[in-house]
């Protein structure tokens, strides 16, 4: 039976927490009686992320779960795209492996797509900061605000927070766009939203609960430089017609 929702979890060297996250997701799916599949994409981890993911999923063997693994680390964006291309449902959600946005927030993103109000919905930490239960360190939070300003300026996207790792897609409309995308790392969230807007999909930014979880692999200095390069790549792609090549 084809599920109604595909939940994609990109994971890179997440052996310390991916097991608990998978159990939380599958317990929620079972408790809510959702028609859902879980797809975990191990992005070339050198640790036992894939093995722990498979072990945790076996605790809910009655629920469809797939662990995809490849040997070389390609970046979070590549992992998410891999998971979305493997998704069987008409609605797909991707969530960070640390569940910084609790899985219980899922209906906020899925229901507007089910009602055909929007094609892409995505969680935001910036629209209602009262929903942030555990904040990032002050310097990292301020750096995030600066980065969002840079993203809005360079991409033309009007959104307050493009980087929250909790997004949902109408896959009938979004799947054909995935093959045009070229950003595999930090800036992939921006490219997803940019290309969706470029093709006139209906986007909605939605405030969600969020917690800072220690162990982030984001480096402010490294990823700020990378984001500049990837934003320029997105702008170049748009001008050169890369995003028009939809099959």
C-alpha positions as CSV (number, residue, x, y, z in Angstrom):
1,X,0.0,0.0,0.0
2,X,1.3,3.4,-0.9
3,X,1.6,5.7,2.2
4,X,0.0,9.1,2.4
5,X,3.2,10.7,3.9
6,X,6.9,10.0,3.5
7,X,9.2,11.3,6.3
8,X,12.8,11.8,5.2
9,X,15.6,12.0,7.8
10,X,19.1,13.0,6.5
11,X,21.8,11.7,8.8
12,X,25.6,12.2,8.9
13,X,27.5,10.6,11.8
14,X,24.3,10.6,14.0
15,X,24.8,7.3,15.8
16,X,24.4,9.0,19.2
17,X,20.9,10.2,18.6
18,X,19.4,8.8,15.4
19,X,18.0,5.7,17.2
20,X,16.0,7.8,19.7
21,X,14.8,10.1,16.9
22,X,13.6,7.1,14.8
23,X,11.8,5.6,17.8
24,X,10.1,8.9,18.5
25,X,8.9,9.3,14.9
26,X,7.7,5.8,14.6
27,X,5.9,5.9,18.0
28,X,4.2,9.1,16.8
29,X,3.2,7.5,13.5
30,X,1.8,4.5,15.2
31,X,0.0,6.5,18.0
32,X,-1.6,8.8,15.4
33,X,-2.4,5.9,13.1
34,X,-0.8,7.7,10.2
35,X,-0.3,6.1,6.8
36,X,3.4,7.0,6.6
37,X,6.8,5.6,5.7
38,X,10.1,6.6,7.1
39,X,13.2,7.0,4.9
40,X,16.6,7.5,6.7
41,X,19.5,8.6,4.4
42,X,23.0,7.9,5.8
43,X,25.1,10.5,4.1
44,X,28.4,8.5,4.0
45,X,28.8,8.3,7.8
46,X,32.0,6.7,9.1
47,X,30.3,5.6,12.3
48,X,27.4,3.2,12.9
49,X,24.6,5.6,11.9
50,X,23.0,3.1,9.4
51,X,23.2,0.1,11.8
52,X,21.6,2.0,14.7
53,X,18.9,3.3,12.3
54,X,18.1,-0.2,11.2
55,X,18.1,-1.5,14.7
56,X,15.7,1.2,15.9
57,X,13.4,0.7,13.0
58,X,13.2,-3.0,13.8
59,X,11.4,-2.1,17.0
60,X,8.5,-1.0,14.8
61,X,8.7,-3.7,12.1
62,X,5.1,-3.3,11.2
63,X,5.8,0.2,9.9
64,X,7.5,0.8,6.5
65,X,11.0,2.0,7.0
66,X,14.0,2.2,4.6
67,X,17.6,3.0,5.4
68,X,19.5,4.3,2.4
69,X,23.3,4.4,2.7
70,X,26.1,5.5,0.3
71,X,29.8,5.5,1.1
72,X,30.9,9.1,0.3
73,X,29.7,12.1,2.2
74,X,27.8,14.3,-0.3
75,X,26.1,16.9,1.9
76,X,22.8,17.3,3.6
77,X,21.1,18.6,0.5
78,X,22.1,15.5,-1.5
79,X,20.8,13.3,1.3
80,X,17.5,15.1,1.4
81,X,17.1,14.9,-2.4
82,X,18.0,11.2,-2.3
83,X,15.3,10.6,0.3
84,X,12.7,12.7,-1.6
85,X,13.3,10.9,-4.8
86,X,12.8,7.6,-3.0
87,X,9.6,8.8,-1.4
88,X,6.4,7.0,-2.5
89,X,3.8,9.3,-1.0
90,X,2.3,12.4,-2.6
91,X,3.3,14.4,0.5
92,X,6.9,14.2,1.8
93,X,8.4,15.8,4.9
94,X,12.0,16.2,5.8
95,X,13.2,16.6,9.3
96,X,16.6,17.1,10.9
97,X,17.9,14.0,12.6
98,X,18.0,15.7,16.0
99,X,14.2,16.5,15.9
100,X,14.9,20.1,16.9
101,X,11.4,20.7,15.7
102,X,9.3,18.0,17.5
103,X,7.7,15.5,15.1
104,X,4.3,16.4,16.8
105,X,4.5,19.7,14.7
106,X,4.0,17.6,11.5
107,X,0.3,18.4,11.0
108,X,1.1,22.1,10.8
109,X,3.0,21.5,7.6
110,X,1.1,18.5,6.1
111,X,-2.5,19.7,6.5
112,X,-2.3,22.8,4.3
113,X,-0.9,20.6,1.5
114,X,-3.6,18.0,2.1
115,X,-6.2,20.9,1.8
116,X,-4.5,22.0,-1.5
117,X,-3.9,25.4,0.0
118,X,-0.1,25.3,-0.5
119,X,2.5,23.2,-2.4
120,X,5.5,23.7,-0.1
121,X,5.3,24.4,3.6
122,X,8.2,25.0,5.9
123,X,8.8,25.6,9.6
124,X,10.1,28.9,10.9
125,X,11.8,29.9,14.1
126,X,11.6,33.6,13.3
127,X,7.9,34.2,12.9
128,X,7.1,33.5,16.5
129,X,10.2,33.3,18.7
130,X,7.9,32.5,21.7
131,X,7.8,28.9,20.3
132,X,11.6,28.5,20.7
133,X,11.9,26.5,23.9
134,X,15.7,26.2,24.1
135,X,17.6,29.0,22.4
136,X,20.9,28.7,20.6
137,X,23.9,30.5,22.2
138,X,23.5,34.3,21.7
139,X,26.3,34.6,19.1
140,X,25.0,31.8,17.0
141,X,21.5,33.1,17.1
142,X,22.6,36.6,16.0
143,X,24.7,35.0,13.3
144,X,21.6,33.2,12.0
145,X,19.7,36.5,11.8
146,X,22.5,38.1,9.8
147,X,22.5,35.1,7.5
148,X,18.8,35.3,6.9
149,X,19.2,38.9,5.9
150,X,21.9,38.0,3.5
151,X,19.7,35.2,2.1
152,X,16.7,37.5,1.6
153,X,18.9,40.1,-0.1
154,X,20.7,37.8,-2.5
155,X,17.9,35.3,-3.3
156,X,14.9,37.7,-3.4
157,X,13.0,35.3,-1.2
158,X,10.8,37.2,1.3
159,X,11.0,34.6,4.1
160,X,12.2,35.2,7.7
161,X,13.8,31.7,8.1
162,X,14.7,29.5,5.2
163,X,17.1,27.2,7.2
164,X,14.8,25.5,9.7
165,X,15.2,21.7,9.0
166,X,11.5,20.9,8.8
167,X,9.8,21.2,5.4
168,X,7.0,19.5,3.5
169,X,6.3,19.1,-0.2
170,X,3.5,18.3,-2.6
171,X,5.6,15.7,-4.5
172,X,3.5,15.6,-7.6
173,X,4.6,19.2,-8.2
174,X,8.0,19.3,-6.4
175,X,9.5,16.0,-7.6
176,X,10.1,17.1,-11.2
177,X,12.1,20.1,-9.9
178,X,14.6,18.1,-7.9
179,X,16.6,17.1,-11.0
180,X,17.3,20.7,-11.8
181,X,18.9,21.5,-8.4
182,X,22.7,21.7,-8.0
183,X,23.3,22.6,-4.4
184,X,24.2,19.6,-2.2
185,X,25.3,21.3,1.0
186,X,24.4,24.2,3.3
187,X,22.4,26.3,0.8
188,X,20.1,23.5,-0.4
189,X,17.2,24.8,1.7
190,X,17.4,28.1,-0.2
191,X,17.6,26.4,-3.6
192,X,14.5,24.3,-2.7
193,X,12.4,27.3,-1.9
194,X,13.9,29.5,-4.7
195,X,13.2,26.8,-7.4
196,X,9.7,26.2,-6.0
197,X,8.9,29.9,-6.1
198,X,10.5,30.2,-9.6
199,X,8.0,27.6,-10.9
200,X,5.1,29.4,-9.2
201,X,4.5,26.8,-6.5
202,X,2.5,28.1,-3.5
203,X,4.9,28.5,-0.5
204,X,3.9,29.0,3.2
205,X,6.3,29.8,6.1
206,X,4.7,28.4,9.3
207,X,5.9,29.1,12.9
208,X,6.8,25.9,14.7
209,X,8.2,24.8,18.1
210,X,11.9,24.5,18.1
211,X,14.7,23.5,20.5
212,X,18.4,24.0,20.1
213,X,20.1,20.6,20.3
214,X,23.8,20.4,21.1
215,X,26.0,18.7,18.6
216,X,25.2,20.9,15.6
217,X,27.6,20.4,12.6
218,X,27.1,23.9,11.4
219,X,30.1,26.2,11.5
220,X,29.2,29.9,11.3
221,X,32.5,30.9,9.6
222,X,32.8,28.0,7.2
223,X,29.1,27.9,6.3
224,X,28.7,31.6,5.9
225,X,31.4,31.5,3.2
226,X,29.8,28.5,1.7
227,X,26.4,30.1,1.7
228,X,27.7,33.1,-0.3
229,X,29.1,30.8,-2.9
230,X,25.9,28.7,-3.1
231,X,23.7,31.8,-3.3
232,X,25.8,33.0,-6.2
233,X,25.4,29.5,-7.7
234,X,21.6,29.7,-7.4
235,X,21.5,33.2,-9.0
236,X,23.7,32.0,-11.9
237,X,21.6,28.9,-12.4
238,X,18.5,31.1,-12.6
239,X,20.0,33.4,-15.2
240,X,21.5,30.6,-17.3
241,X,18.3,28.7,-17.5
242,X,19.3,25.7,-15.4
243,X,16.0,25.8,-13.5
244,X,14.0,25.8,-16.7
245,X,15.1,22.3,-17.6
246,X,12.3,20.4,-16.0
247,X,11.4,17.1,-17.6
